[in-house]
Amino acid sequence: MSLMGFRAQGSANARKMKCPCSFRCFLLLLGAGSLLLLVHLQNLTETMLLQTSGGQVPVAPRWPPEKGAAEQREDVVHVFSPELILQPPSVPPVSDSLFSSKQPVSKRHRKLLLKSNSAASSTSDGGEEVLQQLRLARKQESRRRLLTDICVKYQQGMAEQLVSQRQVSRVYVEDGSRLLYCEVPKAGCSNWKRVLMVLDGSANSTQDIPHDTAHYSNHLRRLDSYNNTGIAERLRSYTKVLFVREPFERLVSAFRDKFESPNSYYHPVFGRPIISRYRANATRHALRTGTGVTFREFVQYLLDVRRPVGMDIHWEPVSQLCSPCLLQYNFIGKFESLEEDANFLLQSIGAPANLTFPDFKDRNPHAERTSSAITQKYFSQLNATERQKAYDFYYMDYVMFNYPKPFTDLH
């Protein structure tokens, strides 16, 4: 081959080698541009979703997916529905009052949540409302996670056990909203029964339901009234709700209600045996009527392994009354934030917009609500040993629901 031919062939080979390299560079540039465009479109889509929904955040699907769930509730769309509440915990427990510093909301999401849209008549208040909803949803996640951790630590394997009818005897059912509510006396249960009556259509307003009607003529079904299949299906697919209260405060509230006010049941049934057993030189009147039980006598009865009369739901620990490790509640509300938690739940389950949780007190309405200060006064009547034993009695309630020790000398 001549020198000229060799050069011509070399030049052709060089062009062949150069072309694929340029083509690969072109593909890389095209891919990078596509990726940038995709990210831009994703951000634009999120912003448009927030604008067209008035600042609302799309709801994540139920986990795990339930067959037919979408068809059953396809007519209801909410910012935070049971689907979000029912998601499994994914972060460690955080403070009930603040976002955890370890799990901050990203700047981009915060800007999106706060972005207003004049076309949809949304304001900055809408963004704040969404942040509030996020905070409440996160609080629920924290409470469920803590309860799960405590159950694993103290009652491992409980969730795999069979459920008896007795263990669901305090659980009320509202089929329309697919709601299960475990009744905890002295933690807002009267008003919760009123809400359930409005939800099931037996009353138009919570304001119109007297106390005795709410408790004794509510026509609400309990979960133990269903057969085993009905119980299992509802436990699997309904939103299970539990509201709790600081244990010592709940105990004092029950004592004031049942023993310091006229009561035709608790004075003779509980008062007489308590006075007979724990009061020296009791008068005939006290032995006959059961009135005048002191708080210290009441606590003595509570802590006695051989009680002269049995346990009552008004002071039974929630850890026993509602079996939280067995039933695995989706929503855990607290009496200390009762209205906020309850209204968040009502919004989540698609309750009518005009149905909010009532705040009136119709049982001894003129008596001051039991507060932490009142609780301290009652427990100051006990010595340190008695307070410690009472704390031990309610220990599981304290740790399950993240209540701090009420006295510094407790251990």
C-alpha positions in Angstrom: 0.0 0.0 0.0 1.3 3.5 -0.9 2.0 6.1 1.8 -1.0 8.1 0.5 -3.3 5.1 0.8 -2.1 4.4 4.3 -2.8 7.9 5.4 -6.2 7.9 3.8 -7.1 4.6 5.6 -5.7 6.0 8.9 -7.8 9.1 8.5 -10.9 7.0 7.9 -10.2 4.9 11.0 -9.8 8.1 13.1 -13.2 9.4 11.9 -14.7 6.0 12.9 -13.2 6.3 16.4 -14.2 9.9 16.9 -17.8 9.5 15.9 -18.8 7.0 18.7 -17.2 9.2 21.3 -19.2 12.2 20.1 -22.4 10.1 20.1 -21.8 9.0 23.7 -21.3 12.6 24.8 -24.5 13.6 23.1 -26.4 10.8 24.9 -24.9 11.9 28.3 -25.9 15.5 27.7 -29.4 14.4 26.6 -29.8 12.2 29.7 -28.7 15.0 32.0 -31.1 17.5 30.4 -34.0 15.0 30.7 -33.2 14.5 34.3 -33.2 18.2 35.0 -36.5 18.6 33.1 -38.0 15.7 35.1 -37.1 17.3 38.5 -38.5 20.6 37.3 -41.8 19.0 36.2 -42.0 17.1 39.6 -41.6 20.3 41.5 -44.1 22.1 39.3 -46.6 19.2 39.7 -46.3 19.4 43.5 -46.8 23.1 43.4 -49.9 22.8 41.2 -51.3 20.1 43.4 -51.0 22.4 46.4 -52.5 25.3 44.5 -55.5 23.4 43.1 -56.3 21.7 46.4 -56.2 25.0 48.4 -52.9 24.1 50.2 -53.8 20.4 50.9 -51.3 17.6 50.8 -52.1 14.4 48.9 -52.8 11.5 51.1 -50.5 8.4 51.1 -52.3 5.1 50.4 -53.3 2.7 53.2 -50.5 0.4 54.3 -50.9 -2.5 53.8 -53.4 -2.1 51.0 -56.9 -3.4 51.8 -59.0 -5.0 49.1 -61.9 -2.8 48.2 -60.8 0.1 50.5 -60.8 2.6 47.6 -64.2 1.6 46.4 -65.7 1.8 49.9 -64.5 5.4 50.6 -64.0 6.8 47.1 -66.6 9.5 47.7 -64.5 11.1 50.6 -61.3 13.0 50.1 -59.4 14.5 53.0 -56.0 16.0 53.8 -55.4 13.5 56.6 -57.6 10.4 56.6 -57.4 7.1 58.4 -55.1 6.0 55.6 -52.5 8.4 56.9 -53.2 7.7 60.6 -53.0 3.9 60.0 -49.5 4.0 58.4 -46.9 2.1 60.4 -44.5 4.2 62.5 -41.4 5.2 60.7 -39.7 7.5 63.2 -38.8 7.3 66.8 -41.0 8.9 69.5 -40.9 12.7 69.5 -42.2 15.3 71.9 -46.0 15.7 71.9 -45.6 19.5 71.6 -42.9 20.1 69.1 -41.3 18.7 65.9 -38.3 16.6 66.6 -35.1 18.4 65.7 -33.8 15.1 64.3 -36.7 14.9 61.8 -37.0 18.5 60.4 -39.4 19.4 57.6 -37.3 20.1 54.5 -37.0 23.7 53.3 -38.5 22.8 49.9 -41.5 21.1 51.4 -42.0 24.0 53.9 -42.0 26.5 51.1 -44.5 24.4 49.1 -46.8 24.0 52.1 -46.8 27.7 52.8 -47.1 28.8 49.2 -50.4 30.6 48.6 -52.6 30.6 45.6 -54.9 33.6 44.9 -56.8 31.7 42.2 -57.9 29.2 44.8 -58.5 31.9 47.4 -56.0 30.3 49.7 -54.1 32.3 52.3 -51.1 31.8 54.5 -53.5 30.5 57.1 -54.1 27.5 54.9 -50.4 26.7 54.9 -50.3 27.0 58.7 -53.3 24.7 58.9 -51.5 22.1 56.8 -48.5 22.3 59.1 -50.7 21.9 62.1 -52.2 18.8 60.5 -48.7 17.4 59.8 -47.8 18.1 63.4 -50.8 16.2 64.7 -50.3 13.3 62.3 -46.7 13.1 63.4 -47.7 13.2 67.1 -49.9 10.1 66.4 -47.0 8.3 64.8 -44.9 9.0 67.8 -47.5 7.8 70.3 -48.1 4.6 68.4 -44.4 3.9 68.1 -43.9 4.4 71.8 -46.8 2.1 72.6 -45.4 -0.5 70.3 -42.0 -0.3 71.9 -43.4 -0.7 75.4 -45.6 -3.6 74.4 -42.6 -5.4 72.9 -40.6 -4.7 76.1 -43.2 -5.7 78.6 -45.8 -7.8 76.8 -44.0 -9.5 74.0 -46.2 -11.7 71.9 -49.4 -10.2 73.1 -50.4 -9.0 69.6 -50.4 -12.6 68.4 -52.9 -13.8 71.0 -56.6 -14.5 70.3 -59.0 -11.7 71.3 -61.7 -12.7 73.7 -65.1 -11.0 73.9 -64.3 -9.7 77.4 -61.3 -7.8 76.0 -63.5 -5.9 73.6 -66.5 -5.4 75.9 -65.6 -1.7 76.4 -65.2 -1.0 72.6 -68.0 0.8 70.9 -68.7 0.4 67.2 -69.7 3.0 64.6 -70.0 1.1 61.3 -70.8 4.2 59.1 -67.4 5.8 59.9 -65.7 2.4 60.4 -64.7 3.5 63.9 -63.9 1.6 67.1 -63.8 3.6 70.3 -62.6 2.1 73.6 -64.4 3.7 76.5 -62.1 5.1 79.2 -64.2 6.8 81.9 -63.0 10.2 83.1 -61.2 10.8 79.8 -64.0 12.4 77.8 -66.1 9.2 77.3 -69.5 10.9 77.8 -68.9 13.4 75.0 -67.4 10.7 72.8 -70.6 8.7 73.1 -72.5 11.8 72.0 -70.3 12.1 69.0 -70.9 8.4 68.1 -74.6 8.9 68.4 -74.5 11.8 65.9 -72.3 9.8 63.6 -74.7 6.9 63.5 -77.7 9.1 63.0 -79.5 8.6 66.3 -79.0 12.3 67.2 -78.7 15.5 65.3 -76.5 17.4 67.7 -74.3 16.6 70.6 -75.8 19.5 72.5 -79.2 17.8 72.6 -78.1 14.6 74.3 -78.4 14.5 78.1 -75.9 12.7 80.3 -78.1 9.7 81.1 -79.1 9.3 77.5 -75.5 9.3 76.4 -74.6 6.5 78.9 -77.8 4.4 79.2 -79.9 5.0 76.2 -77.4 5.5 73.4 -78.3 2.4 71.4 -74.6 2.1 70.5 -73.3 -1.4 69.8 -70.3 -2.8 71.5 -67.8 -4.9 69.7 -68.6 -8.0 71.9 -72.1 -8.0 70.5 -70.8 -9.3 67.1 -69.9 -12.8 66.3 -66.2 -13.8 66.1 -66.1 -13.1 62.3 -67.6 -9.7 62.8 -65.2 -8.9 65.6 -62.1 -10.0 63.7 -63.1 -8.1 60.5 -63.7 -4.8 62.4 -60.5 -5.1 64.3 -58.7 -5.6 61.1 -60.2 -2.9 59.0 -61.7 -0.2 61.3 -59.9 2.8 62.8 -59.3 1.8 66.5 -59.4 4.8 68.8 -58.2 5.2 72.4 -58.3 8.4 74.6 -56.3 8.4 77.8 -55.6 10.7 80.8 -52.9 11.3 83.3 -53.5 8.3 85.7 -53.4 10.1 89.0 -55.6 12.9 87.7 -58.1 10.3 86.3 -58.2 8.6 89.7 -58.9 11.8 91.6 -61.6 12.7 89.1 -63.3 9.4 89.6 -63.1 9.7 93.4 -64.6 13.2 93.4 -67.4 12.1 91.0 -68.4 8.9 92.7 -67.7 9.5 96.4 -68.0 13.3 97.0 -71.2 13.7 95.1 -74.6 12.0 95.8 -74.6 8.6 94.1 -77.2 5.9 94.7 -74.9 3.1 93.4 -71.3 3.8 94.4 -72.0 4.8 98.0 -73.8 1.6 99.0 -71.9 -0.8 96.7 -68.4 0.6 97.2 -68.6 3.0 100.1 -70.1 0.7 102.7 -67.5 -2.1 102.3 -64.6 0.4 102.1 -65.6 2.1 105.3 -66.3 -1.2 107.0 -62.8 -2.5 106.2 -60.5 0.6 106.5 -62.1 2.9 109.0 -61.7 2.3 112.7 -64.7 3.2 114.9 -67.0 3.9 111.9 -70.4 5.3 112.8 -73.6 3.5 112.1 -74.7 6.1 109.7 -71.5 5.7 107.7 -71.7 1.9 107.7 -75.4 2.1 106.6 -75.1 4.7 103.9 -71.5 4.4 102.7 -71.1 8.1 102.5 -68.0 10.1 103.5 -65.3 7.8 102.1 -62.0 9.6 102.4 -59.4 9.6 99.6 -57.0 7.7 101.7 -59.5 5.0 102.4 -60.3 4.8 98.7 -56.6 4.4 97.9 -56.3 1.7 100.5 -59.1 -0.2 98.8 -57.5 0.3 95.4 -54.1 -1.2 96.5 -55.5 -4.0 98.6 -54.9 -7.4 96.9 -57.9 -8.7 98.8 -60.4 -5.9 98.0 -63.7 -6.1 99.8 -65.4 -5.2 96.5 -64.1 -5.6 92.9 -62.5 -3.3 90.4 -64.5 -0.7 88.6 -63.9 0.7 85.1 -63.7 4.3 86.4 -60.3 3.6 88.0 -59.2 0.4 86.3 -55.8 1.0 84.5 -56.2 1.7 80.7 -53.6 -1.0 80.1 -56.1 -3.6 81.4 -59.4 -1.9 80.4 -58.6 -1.5 76.7 -55.8 -4.0 76.1 -53.7 -1.7 74.0 -50.9 -4.2 73.3 -53.5 -6.7 72.0 -55.8 -4.4 70.0 -53.0 -2.1 68.6 -54.9 1.2 68.4 -54.4 3.4 65.3 -55.3 6.6 67.1 -54.2 7.5 70.6 -55.7 10.8 71.9 -55.1 12.5 75.3 -57.4 14.2 77.6 -54.9 17.0 78.0 -55.3 17.9 74.3 -58.8 16.4 74.0 -60.5 18.9 71.6 -57.5 19.2 69.3 -57.0 15.4 69.1 -60.7 14.6 68.8 -61.4 17.2 66.0 -58.3 16.0 64.1 -59.7 12.5 64.2 -63.2 13.5 63.2 -61.7 15.3 60.2 -59.6 12.3 59.4 -62.6 9.8 59.3 -64.7 12.1 57.1 -67.2 13.3 59.8 -69.6 16.1 58.8 -67.9 19.4 58.8 -70.4 20.8 61.4 -69.6 18.0 63.9 -66.9 19.1 66.4 -66.1 17.6 69.7 -68.2 19.2 72.5 -66.4 20.8 75.4 -69.2 21.1 78.0 -69.3 19.4 81.4 -72.7 18.2 82.3 -71.8 15.9 85.2 -71.6 18.1 88.3 -71.3 21.1 86.1 -70.7 23.5 88.9 -67.7 21.6 90.3 -64.3 22.6 89.2 -62.7 20.3 86.7 -60.0 18.0 88.2 -56.7 19.6 87.4 -53.1 18.7 88.2 -53.2 21.2 91.1 -56.3 19.5 92.5 -54.7 16.1 92.0 -51.6 17.2 93.9 -53.8 18.3 96.9 -55.5 14.9 97.1 -52.3 13.0 96.9 -50.7 15.1 99.5 -53.0 13.3 101.9 -51.0 10.2 101.4 -47.5 9.4 102.6 -44.6 8.6 100.3 -45.1 4.8 100.5 -48.7 5.1 99.5 -48.0 7.4 96.6 -45.3 5.0 95.4 -47.7 2.0 95.5 -50.3 4.0 93.7 -47.7 4.9 91.0 -46.7 1.2 90.7 -50.4 0.3 90.3 -50.7 2.6 87.3 -47.1 2.2 86.1 -47.9 0.7 82.7 -50.3 3.5 81.9 -47.5 6.0 82.7 -45.0 4.4 80.4 -47.3 3.4 77.6 -48.7 6.9 77.2 -45.6 8.9 78.0 -46.8 10.6 81.2 -44.0 11.9 83.5 -43.8 11.0 87.2 -46.2 13.2 89.1 -43.9 13.4 92.2 -40.2 13.7 92.3 -39.7 11.1 95.1 -41.2 8.3 93.0 -39.0 5.7 91.5 
